[in-house]
Amino acid sequence: MKIFAVVISFFFCAIPFCALSQEVDLYLIPENVETLIGNNENIYLDPVLYDNVADFPGITETDRRFGNTDDNLGIANSENILSSFDIDMELGWSKTAKFLNIPISYYYKDFELSVKIPFYIQRQVYYSHGYVSAYGLGDLVLSVAWKYVDQMFYNKVLASLSFPTGNKNKAVNSYLCPLGTGSYDLILTDMFQFNRPQYSINAILTYRYSGESNRAVVISYPDFDGTQMINYELDNGHTFLVNSSANYNITNFVSVFGGFSLMKNMSGKLSNIQTYSWKPDIDYQESIGHYREFLVVDAKAAVSATAFATDIVFVFSYPIYTDFKQHGVVDSRKFSYYIKLSRNIF
């Protein structure tokens, strides 16, 4: 769909002597729902998943995960309930999102319970004329995790549930710029590290089981006081991604990474039911083919540093393979970046 979807109503009336006149009423409807849900960029740059796509941990973060800091050595076995809590601060910056996270975690032995909800300083969605942006709270993510740690190996398994707390109907100048998926999504993740003093090998496997969401659009026709209602039911398709990298520690506080990421999105479903105020007809349409199915592969390089107890990570991605089964308003991918700052605040 380009900038406008054109709805043309033809009215014919019989004229004496079999002459035929034609009146054409032209309605211009701003693109919104169908452009939004047909844009694959909203999936492969989804901030909820993108942290796993581009997660290259900093030095102090790796130490904390491996339990090498004094604070973490006794956190799970402490008799003080408050000392089992951990509050972090994360600032993320990517092509389509700038957000602040404050994850709150509770530890018990090898288990962890955490909750986080992003505040979007800027969330962007692309339309034919360019990006529109909005701000506000996103989807809340509740996670439970189990981890295995020794001096060489680290493995963490997470099961997360994403709640549709972000405003899925957030609009800017009549263009939709949602702050969440509008659905309950289950996210399963396995994070693995093999650690040596000078280098490490990292891998993250993630699978998202996407729930269903719905949207409603009302189109008004002022010329004859009519309305058309369109109810969309959407399934984004389930997503599988792999992020693999190796890093070399230049100093105790600077490390460089290289690797690749792969994201495969399965075919989703889109259907809509249309009703009209001026007639009893009900129209039903359902997507056919490989709706929202795609495969993308990126090469990645990253630099991680620690300064003033804060981890700073710069990730650079270059697309090496793109296969969109169905094309939308964004048909190609270009060089992208991800910047993440994180630190422990309690």
Contacts in CASP RR format, 6 or more apart in sequence:
PFRMAT RR
TARGET T0000
AUTHOR 0000-0000-0000
METHOD contacts of the structure
MODEL  1
MKIFAVVISFFFCAIPFCALSQEVDLYLIPENVETLIGNNENIYLDPVLY
DNVADFPGITETDRRFGNTDDNLGIANSENILSSFDIDMELGWSKTAKFL
NIPISYYYKDFELSVKIPFYIQRQVYYSHGYVSAYGLGDLVLSVAWKYVD
QMFYNKVLASLSFPTGNKNKAVNSYLCPLGTGSYDLILTDMFQFNRPQYS
INAILTYRYSGESNRAVVISYPDFDGTQMINYELDNGHTFLVNSSANYNI
TNFVSVFGGFSLMKNMSGKLSNIQTYSWKPDIDYQESIGHYREFLVVDAK
AAVSATAFATDIVFVFSYPIYTDFKQHGVVDSRKFSYYIKLSRNIF
1 31 0 8 1.000
1 34 0 8 1.000
1 35 0 8 1.000
1 329 0 8 1.000
2 31 0 8 1.000
2 128 0 8 1.000
3 30 0 8 1.000
3 31 0 8 1.000
3 127 0 8 1.000
3 128 0 8 1.000
3 129 0 8 1.000
4 28 0 8 1.000
4 29 0 8 1.000
4 30 0 8 1.000
4 31 0 8 1.000
5 29 0 8 1.000
5 31 0 8 1.000
5 34 0 8 1.000
6 26 0 8 1.000
6 27 0 8 1.000
6 28 0 8 1.000
6 29 0 8 1.000
7 26 0 8 1.000
7 27 0 8 1.000
7 29 0 8 1.000
7 219 0 8 1.000
8 24 0 8 1.000
8 25 0 8 1.000
8 26 0 8 1.000
8 27 0 8 1.000
9 24 0 8 1.000
9 25 0 8 1.000
9 27 0 8 1.000
9 221 0 8 1.000
10 22 0 8 1.000
10 23 0 8 1.000
10 24 0 8 1.000
11 22 0 8 1.000
11 23 0 8 1.000
11 25 0 8 1.000
12 20 0 8 1.000
12 21 0 8 1.000
12 22 0 8 1.000
13 21 0 8 1.000
13 23 0 8 1.000
14 20 0 8 1.000
15 21 0 8 1.000
25 223 0 8 1.000
27 219 0 8 1.000
27 221 0 8 1.000
29 219 0 8 1.000
30 174 0 8 1.000
30 175 0 8 1.000
31 127 0 8 1.000
31 128 0 8 1.000
31 175 0 8 1.000
32 171 0 8 1.000
32 174 0 8 1.000
32 175 0 8 1.000
32 176 0 8 1.000
32 217 0 8 1.000
33 176 0 8 1.000
33 215 0 8 1.000
33 217 0 8 1.000
33 230 0 8 1.000
33 232 0 8 1.000
35 127 0 8 1.000
35 128 0 8 1.000
35 328 0 8 1.000
35 329 0 8 1.000
36 42 0 8 1.000
36 125 0 8 1.000
36 176 0 8 1.000
36 178 0 8 1.000
37 215 0 8 1.000
37 232 0 8 1.000
37 234 0 8 1.000
37 270 0 8 1.000
37 292 0 8 1.000
38 292 0 8 1.000
38 326 0 8 1.000
38 328 0 8 1.000
38 329 0 8 1.000
39 125 0 8 1.000
39 126 0 8 1.000
39 328 0 8 1.000
39 329 0 8 1.000
39 330 0 8 1.000
40 265 0 8 1.000
40 292 0 8 1.000
40 294 0 8 1.000
40 324 0 8 1.000
40 328 0 8 1.000
40 330 0 8 1.000
41 96 0 8 1.000
41 126 0 8 1.000
41 330 0 8 1.000
42 96 0 8 1.000
42 125 0 8 1.000
43 49 0 8 1.000
43 236 0 8 1.000
43 239 0 8 1.000
43 265 0 8 1.000
43 292 0 8 1.000
43 294 0 8 1.000
44 53 0 8 1.000
44 263 0 8 1.000
44 265 0 8 1.000
44 294 0 8 1.000
44 296 0 8 1.000
45 94 0 8 1.000
45 95 0 8 1.000
45 96 0 8 1.000
45 97 0 8 1.000
45 336 0 8 1.000
46 181 0 8 1.000
47 92 0 8 1.000
47 94 0 8 1.000
47 96 0 8 1.000
47 97 0 8 1.000
47 99 0 8 1.000
47 118 0 8 1.000
47 120 0 8 1.000
47 123 0 8 1.000
48 139 0 8 1.000
48 141 0 8 1.000
48 162 0 8 1.000
48 181 0 8 1.000
48 185 0 8 1.000
48 187 0 8 1.000
49 187 0 8 1.000
49 206 0 8 1.000
49 208 0 8 1.000
49 239 0 8 1.000
49 241 0 8 1.000
49 263 0 8 1.000
50 94 0 8 1.000
50 97 0 8 1.000
50 338 0 8 1.000
51 340 0 8 1.000
52 189 0 8 1.000
52 204 0 8 1.000
52 206 0 8 1.000
52 241 0 8 1.000
52 243 0 8 1.000
53 241 0 8 1.000
53 243 0 8 1.000
53 261 0 8 1.000
53 263 0 8 1.000
53 298 0 8 1.000
54 94 0 8 1.000
54 243 0 8 1.000
54 261 0 8 1.000
54 300 0 8 1.000
54 302 0 8 1.000
54 315 0 8 1.000
54 317 0 8 1.000
54 338 0 8 1.000
54 340 0 8 1.000
55 191 0 8 1.000
55 204 0 8 1.000
55 243 0 8 1.000
56 202 0 8 1.000
56 245 0 8 1.000
56 247 0 8 1.000
56 257 0 8 1.000
56 300 0 8 1.000
56 302 0 8 1.000
56 304 0 8 1.000
56 313 0 8 1.000
56 315 0 8 1.000
57 65 0 8 1.000
57 193 0 8 1.000
57 202 0 8 1.000
57 304 0 8 1.000
57 311 0 8 1.000
57 313 0 8 1.000
58 255 0 8 1.000
58 304 0 8 1.000
58 305 0 8 1.000
58 306 0 8 1.000
58 311 0 8 1.000
58 313 0 8 1.000
58 342 0 8 1.000
59 249 0 8 1.000
59 252 0 8 1.000
59 253 0 8 1.000
59 254 0 8 1.000
59 255 0 8 1.000
59 304 0 8 1.000
59 305 0 8 1.000
59 306 0 8 1.000
59 311 0 8 1.000
60 69 0 8 1.000
60 306 0 8 1.000
60 309 0 8 1.000
60 311 0 8 1.000
61 311 0 8 1.000
61 342 0 8 1.000
62 193 0 8 1.000
62 195 0 8 1.000
62 200 0 8 1.000
63 69 0 8 1.000
64 72 0 8 1.000
64 344 0 8 1.000
65 147 0 8 1.000
65 149 0 8 1.000
65 154 0 8 1.000
65 156 0 8 1.000
65 193 0 8 1.000
66 149 0 8 1.000
66 151 0 8 1.000
66 154 0 8 1.000
66 193 0 8 1.000
66 195 0 8 1.000
67 73 0 8 1.000
67 149 0 8 1.000
71 344 0 8 1.000
75 83 0 8 1.000
75 84 0 8 1.000
75 86 0 8 1.000
75 107 0 8 1.000
76 84 0 8 1.000
76 107 0 8 1.000
76 108 0 8 1.000
76 109 0 8 1.000
76 110 0 8 1.000
77 109 0 8 1.000
78 84 0 8 1.000
84 106 0 8 1.000
84 107 0 8 1.000
84 108 0 8 1.000
85 104 0 8 1.000
85 105 0 8 1.000
85 106 0 8 1.000
85 107 0 8 1.000
85 346 0 8 1.000
86 104 0 8 1.000
86 105 0 8 1.000
86 106 0 8 1.000
86 107 0 8 1.000
86 344 0 8 1.000
86 346 0 8 1.000
87 102 0 8 1.000
87 103 0 8 1.000
87 104 0 8 1.000
87 105 0 8 1.000
87 344 0 8 1.000
87 345 0 8 1.000
87 346 0 8 1.000
88 101 0 8 1.000
88 102 0 8 1.000
88 103 0 8 1.000
88 105 0 8 1.000
88 342 0 8 1.000
88 343 0 8 1.000
88 344 0 8 1.000
88 345 0 8 1.000
89 100 0 8 1.000
89 101 0 8 1.000
89 102 0 8 1.000
89 342 0 8 1.000
89 343 0 8 1.000
89 344 0 8 1.000
89 345 0 8 1.000
90 100 0 8 1.000
90 101 0 8 1.000
90 102 0 8 1.000
90 103 0 8 1.000
90 340 0 8 1.000
90 341 0 8 1.000
90 342 0 8 1.000
91 99 0 8 1.000
91 100 0 8 1.000
91 101 0 8 1.000
91 340 0 8 1.000
91 341 0 8 1.000
91 342 0 8 1.000
92 98 0 8 1.000
92 99 0 8 1.000
92 100 0 8 1.000
92 101 0 8 1.000
92 338 0 8 1.000
92 339 0 8 1.000
92 340 0 8 1.000
92 341 0 8 1.000
93 338 0 8 1.000
93 339 0 8 1.000
93 340 0 8 1.000
94 336 0 8 1.000
94 337 0 8 1.000
94 338 0 8 1.000
94 339 0 8 1.000
95 124 0 8 1.000
95 336 0 8 1.000
95 337 0 8 1.000
96 123 0 8 1.000
96 124 0 8 1.000
96 125 0 8 1.000
96 126 0 8 1.000
96 131 0 8 1.000
97 120 0 8 1.000
97 122 0 8 1.000
97 123 0 8 1.000
97 124 0 8 1.000
98 120 0 8 1.000
98 121 0 8 1.000
98 122 0 8 1.000
99 118 0 8 1.000
99 119 0 8 1.000
99 120 0 8 1.000
99 121 0 8 1.000
99 123 0 8 1.000
100 118 0 8 1.000
100 119 0 8 1.000
100 121 0 8 1.000
101 116 0 8 1.000
101 117 0 8 1.000
101 118 0 8 1.000
101 119 0 8 1.000
102 116 0 8 1.000
102 345 0 8 1.000
103 114 0 8 1.000
103 115 0 8 1.000
103 116 0 8 1.000
104 114 0 8 1.000
104 115 0 8 1.000
104 116 0 8 1.000
105 112 0 8 1.000
105 113 0 8 1.000
105 114 0 8 1.000
106 112 0 8 1.000
106 113 0 8 1.000
106 114 0 8 1.000
110 146 0 8 1.000
110 147 0 8 1.000
110 148 0 8 1.000
110 149 0 8 1.000
111 144 0 8 1.000
111 145 0 8 1.000
111 146 0 8 1.000
112 143 0 8 1.000
112 144 0 8 1.000
112 145 0 8 1.000
112 146 0 8 1.000
112 147 0 8 1.000
113 143 0 8 1.000
113 144 0 8 1.000
113 145 0 8 1.000
114 142 0 8 1.000
114 143 0 8 1.000
114 144 0 8 1.000
114 145 0 8 1.000
115 140 0 8 1.000
115 141 0 8 1.000
115 142 0 8 1.000
115 143 0 8 1.000
116 140 0 8 1.000
116 141 0 8 1.000
117 137 0 8 1.000
117 138 0 8 1.000
117 139 0 8 1.000
117 140 0 8 1.000
117 141 0 8 1.000
117 165 0 8 1.000
118 137 0 8 1.000
118 138 0 8 1.000
118 139 0 8 1.000
119 135 0 8 1.000
119 136 0 8 1.000
119 137 0 8 1.000
119 138 0 8 1.000
120 134 0 8 1.000
120 135 0 8 1.000
120 136 0 8 1.000
120 137 0 8 1.000
120 138 0 8 1.000
120 179 0 8 1.000
121 135 0 8 1.000
122 133 0 8 1.000
122 134 0 8 1.000
122 135 0 8 1.000
123 133 0 8 1.000
123 134 0 8 1.000
123 135 0 8 1.000
123 136 0 8 1.000
123 170 0 8 1.000
123 177 0 8 1.000
123 178 0 8 1.000
123 179 0 8 1.000
124 131 0 8 1.000
124 132 0 8 1.000
124 133 0 8 1.000
124 177 0 8 1.000
125 131 0 8 1.000
125 132 0 8 1.000
125 133 0 8 1.000
125 175 0 8 1.000
125 176 0 8 1.000
125 177 0 8 1.000
125 178 0 8 1.000
126 329 0 8 1.000
126 330 0 8 1.000
127 175 0 8 1.000
127 329 0 8 1.000
128 329 0 8 1.000
132 172 0 8 1.000
132 173 0 8 1.000
132 175 0 8 1.000
132 177 0 8 1.000
133 172 0 8 1.000
133 177 0 8 1.000
134 170 0 8 1.000
134 172 0 8 1.000
134 177 0 8 1.000
134 179 0 8 1.000
136 166 0 8 1.000
136 167 0 8 1.000
136 170 0 8 1.000
136 179 0 8 1.000
137 165 0 8 1.000
137 166 0 8 1.000
137 167 0 8 1.000
137 179 0 8 1.000
138 165 0 8 1.000
138 166 0 8 1.000
138 167 0 8 1.000
138 179 0 8 1.000
138 180 0 8 1.000
139 162 0 8 1.000
139 163 0 8 1.000
139 164 0 8 1.000
139 165 0 8 1.000
139 166 0 8 1.000
139 179 0 8 1.000
139 180 0 8 1.000
139 181 0 8 1.000
139 182 0 8 1.000
139 185 0 8 1.000
140 162 0 8 1.000
140 163 0 8 1.000
140 165 0 8 1.000
141 160 0 8 1.000
141 161 0 8 1.000
141 162 0 8 1.000
141 163 0 8 1.000
141 187 0 8 1.000
142 160 0 8 1.000
142 161 0 8 1.000
142 163 0 8 1.000
143 158 0 8 1.000
143 159 0 8 1.000
143 160 0 8 1.000
143 161 0 8 1.000
144 158 0 8 1.000
144 159 0 8 1.000
144 160 0 8 1.000
145 156 0 8 1.000
145 157 0 8 1.000
145 158 0 8 1.000
145 159 0 8 1.000
146 156 0 8 1.000
146 157 0 8 1.000
147 154 0 8 1.000
147 155 0 8 1.000
147 156 0 8 1.000
147 157 0 8 1.000
148 154 0 8 1.000
148 155 0 8 1.000
148 156 0 8 1.000
149 155 0 8 1.000
151 195 0 8 1.000
152 194 0 8 1.000
152 195 0 8 1.000
152 196 0 8 1.000
153 192 0 8 1.000
153 193 0 8 1.000
153 194 0 8 1.000
153 195 0 8 1.000
154 191 0 8 1.000
154 192 0 8 1.000
154 193 0 8 1.000
154 195 0 8 1.000
155 190 0 8 1.000
155 191 0 8 1.000
155 192 0 8 1.000
155 193 0 8 1.000
156 189 0 8 1.000
156 190 0 8 1.000
156 191 0 8 1.000
156 192 0 8 1.000
157 189 0 8 1.000
157 190 0 8 1.000
157 191 0 8 1.000
158 187 0 8 1.000
158 188 0 8 1.000
158 189 0 8 1.000
158 190 0 8 1.000
158 191 0 8 1.000
159 186 0 8 1.000
159 187 0 8 1.000
159 188 0 8 1.000
160 186 0 8 1.000
160 187 0 8 1.000
160 188 0 8 1.000
160 189 0 8 1.000
161 184 0 8 1.000
161 185 0 8 1.000
161 186 0 8 1.000
161 187 0 8 1.000
162 181 0 8 1.000
162 184 0 8 1.000
162 185 0 8 1.000
162 186 0 8 1.000
162 187 0 8 1.000
163 184 0 8 1.000
164 180 0 8 1.000
164 181 0 8 1.000
164 182 0 8 1.000
164 183 0 8 1.000
164 184 0 8 1.000
164 213 0 8 1.000
165 180 0 8 1.000
166 178 0 8 1.000
166 179 0 8 1.000
166 180 0 8 1.000
166 182 0 8 1.000
167 178 0 8 1.000
167 179 0 8 1.000
167 180 0 8 1.000
168 178 0 8 1.000
168 179 0 8 1.000
168 180 0 8 1.000
168 181 0 8 1.000
168 182 0 8 1.000
168 213 0 8 1.000
168 215 0 8 1.000
169 176 0 8 1.000
169 178 0 8 1.000
169 215 0 8 1.000
170 176 0 8 1.000
170 177 0 8 1.000
170 178 0 8 1.000
170 179 0 8 1.000
171 177 0 8 1.000
181 210 0 8 1.000
181 211 0 8 1.000
181 213 0 8 1.000
181 236 0 8 1.000
182 213 0 8 1.000
183 210 0 8 1.000
183 211 0 8 1.000
183 212 0 8 1.000
183 213 0 8 1.000
183 236 0 8 1.000
184 211 0 8 1.000
185 208 0 8 1.000
185 209 0 8 1.000
185 210 0 8 1.000
185 211 0 8 1.000
186 208 0 8 1.000
186 209 0 8 1.000
187 206 0 8 1.000
187 207 0 8 1.000
187 208 0 8 1.000
187 209 0 8 1.000
188 206 0 8 1.000
188 207 0 8 1.000
188 208 0 8 1.000
188 209 0 8 1.000
189 204 0 8 1.000
189 205 0 8 1.000
189 206 0 8 1.000
189 207 0 8 1.000
190 203 0 8 1.000
190 204 0 8 1.000
190 205 0 8 1.000
190 206 0 8 1.000
191 202 0 8 1.000
191 203 0 8 1.000
191 204 0 8 1.000
192 202 0 8 1.000
192 203 0 8 1.000
192 204 0 8 1.000
193 200 0 8 1.000
193 201 0 8 1.000
193 202 0 8 1.000
193 203 0 8 1.000
194 200 0 8 1.000
194 201 0 8 1.000
194 202 0 8 1.000
197 249 0 8 1.000
198 248 0 8 1.000
198 249 0 8 1.000
199 246 0 8 1.000
199 247 0 8 1.000
199 248 0 8 1.000
199 249 0 8 1.000
200 246 0 8 1.000
200 247 0 8 1.000
200 249 0 8 1.000
201 245 0 8 1.000
201 246 0 8 1.000
202 243 0 8 1.000
202 244 0 8 1.000
202 245 0 8 1.000
202 246 0 8 1.000
202 247 0 8 1.000
202 257 0 8 1.000
203 242 0 8 1.000
203 243 0 8 1.000
203 244 0 8 1.000
203 245 0 8 1.000
204 241 0 8 1.000
204 242 0 8 1.000
204 243 0 8 1.000
204 244 0 8 1.000
205 241 0 8 1.000
205 242 0 8 1.000
206 239 0 8 1.000
206 240 0 8 1.000
206 241 0 8 1.000
206 242 0 8 1.000
206 243 0 8 1.000
207 238 0 8 1.000
207 239 0 8 1.000
207 240 0 8 1.000
207 241 0 8 1.000
208 238 0 8 1.000
208 239 0 8 1.000
208 240 0 8 1.000
209 238 0 8 1.000
210 235 0 8 1.000
210 236 0 8 1.000
210 237 0 8 1.000
210 238 0 8 1.000
210 239 0 8 1.000
210 268 0 8 1.000
211 235 0 8 1.000
211 236 0 8 1.000
212 233 0 8 1.000
212 234 0 8 1.000
212 235 0 8 1.000
213 233 0 8 1.000
213 234 0 8 1.000
214 231 0 8 1.000
214 232 0 8 1.000
214 233 0 8 1.000
214 234 0 8 1.000
215 231 0 8 1.000
215 232 0 8 1.000
215 234 0 8 1.000
216 229 0 8 1.000
216 230 0 8 1.000
216 231 0 8 1.000
216 232 0 8 1.000
217 229 0 8 1.000
217 230 0 8 1.000
217 232 0 8 1.000
218 227 0 8 1.000
218 228 0 8 1.000
218 229 0 8 1.000
218 230 0 8 1.000
219 227 0 8 1.000
219 228 0 8 1.000
219 229 0 8 1.000
219 230 0 8 1.000
220 226 0 8 1.000
220 227 0 8 1.000
221 227 0 8 1.000
221 228 0 8 1.000
224 278 0 8 1.000
226 276 0 8 1.000
226 277 0 8 1.000
226 278 0 8 1.000
227 276 0 8 1.000
227 277 0 8 1.000
228 274 0 8 1.000
228 275 0 8 1.000
228 276 0 8 1.000
228 277 0 8 1.000
229 274 0 8 1.000
229 275 0 8 1.000
229 276 0 8 1.000
230 272 0 8 1.000
230 273 0 8 1.000
230 274 0 8 1.000
231 272 0 8 1.000
231 273 0 8 1.000
231 274 0 8 1.000
232 270 0 8 1.000
232 271 0 8 1.000
232 272 0 8 1.000
233 269 0 8 1.000
233 270 0 8 1.000
233 271 0 8 1.000
233 272 0 8 1.000
234 269 0 8 1.000
234 270 0 8 1.000
235 268 0 8 1.000
235 269 0 8 1.000
235 270 0 8 1.000
236 265 0 8 1.000
236 268 0 8 1.000
236 292 0 8 1.000
237 265 0 8 1.000
237 266 0 8 1.000
237 267 0 8 1.000
237 268 0 8 1.000
237 269 0 8 1.000
237 292 0 8 1.000
237 293 0 8 1.000
238 265 0 8 1.000
238 266 0 8 1.000
239 263 0 8 1.000
239 264 0 8 1.000
239 265 0 8 1.000
239 266 0 8 1.000
240 263 0 8 1.000
240 264 0 8 1.000
240 265 0 8 1.000
240 266 0 8 1.000
241 261 0 8 1.000
241 262 0 8 1.000
241 263 0 8 1.000
241 264 0 8 1.000
242 261 0 8 1.000
242 262 0 8 1.000
243 260 0 8 1.000
243 261 0 8 1.000
243 300 0 8 1.000
244 259 0 8 1.000
244 260 0 8 1.000
244 261 0 8 1.000
245 257 0 8 1.000
245 258 0 8 1.000
245 259 0 8 1.000
245 260 0 8 1.000
245 300 0 8 1.000
245 302 0 8 1.000
246 257 0 8 1.000
246 258 0 8 1.000
246 259 0 8 1.000
247 255 0 8 1.000
247 256 0 8 1.000
247 257 0 8 1.000
247 258 0 8 1.000
247 302 0 8 1.000
247 304 0 8 1.000
248 255 0 8 1.000
248 256 0 8 1.000
249 255 0 8 1.000
250 256 0 8 1.000
253 305 0 8 1.000
253 306 0 8 1.000
253 307 0 8 1.000
254 303 0 8 1.000
254 304 0 8 1.000
254 305 0 8 1.000
254 306 0 8 1.000
255 303 0 8 1.000
255 304 0 8 1.000
255 305 0 8 1.000
256 301 0 8 1.000
256 302 0 8 1.000
256 303 0 8 1.000
256 304 0 8 1.000
257 300 0 8 1.000
257 301 0 8 1.000
257 302 0 8 1.000
257 303 0 8 1.000
257 304 0 8 1.000
257 315 0 8 1.000
258 300 0 8 1.000
258 301 0 8 1.000
258 302 0 8 1.000
259 299 0 8 1.000
259 300 0 8 1.000
259 301 0 8 1.000
260 297 0 8 1.000
260 298 0 8 1.000
260 299 0 8 1.000
260 300 0 8 1.000
260 320 0 8 1.000
261 297 0 8 1.000
261 298 0 8 1.000
261 300 0 8 1.000
261 317 0 8 1.000
262 295 0 8 1.000
262 296 0 8 1.000
262 297 0 8 1.000
262 298 0 8 1.000
263 294 0 8 1.000
263 295 0 8 1.000
263 296 0 8 1.000
263 297 0 8 1.000
264 294 0 8 1.000
264 295 0 8 1.000
265 292 0 8 1.000
265 293 0 8 1.000
265 294 0 8 1.000
265 295 0 8 1.000
266 293 0 8 1.000
267 289 0 8 1.000
267 290 0 8 1.000
267 291 0 8 1.000
267 292 0 8 1.000
267 293 0 8 1.000
267 325 0 8 1.000
268 287 0 8 1.000
268 291 0 8 1.000
268 292 0 8 1.000
268 293 0 8 1.000
269 286 0 8 1.000
269 287 0 8 1.000
269 291 0 8 1.000
270 286 0 8 1.000
270 287 0 8 1.000
270 291 0 8 1.000
270 292 0 8 1.000
271 284 0 8 1.000
271 285 0 8 1.000
271 286 0 8 1.000
271 287 0 8 1.000
272 284 0 8 1.000
272 285 0 8 1.000
273 282 0 8 1.000
273 283 0 8 1.000
273 284 0 8 1.000
274 282 0 8 1.000
274 283 0 8 1.000
274 284 0 8 1.000
274 285 0 8 1.000
275 281 0 8 1.000
275 282 0 8 1.000
275 283 0 8 1.000
289 325 0 8 1.000
289 326 0 8 1.000
290 325 0 8 1.000
290 326 0 8 1.000
291 325 0 8 1.000
291 326 0 8 1.000
292 325 0 8 1.000
292 326 0 8 1.000
293 325 0 8 1.000
293 326 0 8 1.000
294 322 0 8 1.000
294 323 0 8 1.000
294 324 0 8 1.000
294 325 0 8 1.000
295 321 0 8 1.000
295 322 0 8 1.000
295 323 0 8 1.000
296 319 0 8 1.000
296 321 0 8 1.000
296 322 0 8 1.000
296 323 0 8 1.000
296 333 0 8 1.000
297 319 0 8 1.000
297 320 0 8 1.000
297 321 0 8 1.000
297 322 0 8 1.000
298 317 0 8 1.000
298 318 0 8 1.000
298 319 0 8 1.000
298 320 0 8 1.000
298 336 0 8 1.000
299 317 0 8 1.000
299 318 0 8 1.000
299 320 0 8 1.000
300 315 0 8 1.000
300 316 0 8 1.000
300 317 0 8 1.000
300 318 0 8 1.000
301 315 0 8 1.000
301 316 0 8 1.000
302 313 0 8 1.000
302 314 0 8 1.000
302 315 0 8 1.000
302 316 0 8 1.000
303 313 0 8 1.000
303 314 0 8 1.000
304 311 0 8 1.000
304 312 0 8 1.000
304 313 0 8 1.000
304 314 0 8 1.000
305 311 0 8 1.000
305 312 0 8 1.000
305 313 0 8 1.000
306 312 0 8 1.000
309 343 0 8 1.000
309 344 0 8 1.000
310 341 0 8 1.000
310 342 0 8 1.000
310 343 0 8 1.000
311 340 0 8 1.000
311 341 0 8 1.000
311 342 0 8 1.000
311 343 0 8 1.000
312 339 0 8 1.000
312 340 0 8 1.000
312 341 0 8 1.000
313 338 0 8 1.000
313 339 0 8 1.000
313 340 0 8 1.000
313 341 0 8 1.000
313 342 0 8 1.000
314 337 0 8 1.000
314 338 0 8 1.000
314 339 0 8 1.000
315 337 0 8 1.000
315 338 0 8 1.000
315 339 0 8 1.000
315 340 0 8 1.000
316 335 0 8 1.000
316 336 0 8 1.000
316 337 0 8 1.000
317 335 0 8 1.000
317 336 0 8 1.000
317 337 0 8 1.000
317 338 0 8 1.000
318 335 0 8 1.000
319 333 0 8 1.000
319 334 0 8 1.000
319 335 0 8 1.000
322 332 0 8 1.000
322 333 0 8 1.000
324 331 0 8 1.000
END
